[in-house]
């Protein structure tokens, strides 16, 4: 019976997340399609107006990025998805209801995080593959690979932003919220600040580890909220 109640609770959580994400979660996808269209017409227009040599010159010697509009898209998507998922749960201390479900609160939390991070992964996967395909239409495969290396830190910034936003909503102390926001801003801005192709690639594994630590920290904050400590 207890197992049945736990399964029903998890299904209820899944349905609630579906309700929250089914419409508002489409906004990042709409922005992604606009950014991809802009990238395509940028490269197509430059090649049509001035020839392939002008496009190559702009990309290779002037570091022109047709996908520049995507720089902050994963960052916005991470913040947006986390806000959709956690703002309703944390308003007016409603998070305490989370501890009365017939299922372990950490399993429930990471189910919610898994859904959000999975949706974000889908978005950045579409972004990277579509942009690589667009680049391949106009330039050699090496250029497509370089575009992926450039997009990677921006995409990782989205995951850091997602985890940090969820952490800020779950946190009950104002000072700790400000601390988390400040530290997250340092890492996120560092990831999106690269001004050339392939920026931050050497340090990307370390940034990936930091992103995982942000997700791990959410569980610790949840424990502190459960104990009723500020």
Secondary structure as GFF3:
##gff-version 3
##sequence-region A 1 230
A	DSSP	alpha_helix	2	21	.	.	.	ID=ss1
A	DSSP	three_ten_helix	24	26	.	.	.	ID=ss2
A	DSSP	alpha_helix	27	50	.	.	.	ID=ss3
A	DSSP	alpha_helix	52	60	.	.	.	ID=ss4
A	DSSP	three_ten_helix	68	70	.	.	.	ID=ss5
A	DSSP	alpha_helix	73	90	.	.	.	ID=ss6
A	DSSP	three_ten_helix	91	100	.	.	.	ID=ss7
A	DSSP	alpha_helix	105	138	.	.	.	ID=ss8
A	DSSP	alpha_helix	141	170	.	.	.	ID=ss9
A	DSSP	alpha_helix	174	192	.	.	.	ID=ss10
A	DSSP	alpha_helix	204	227	.	.	.	ID=ss11
###
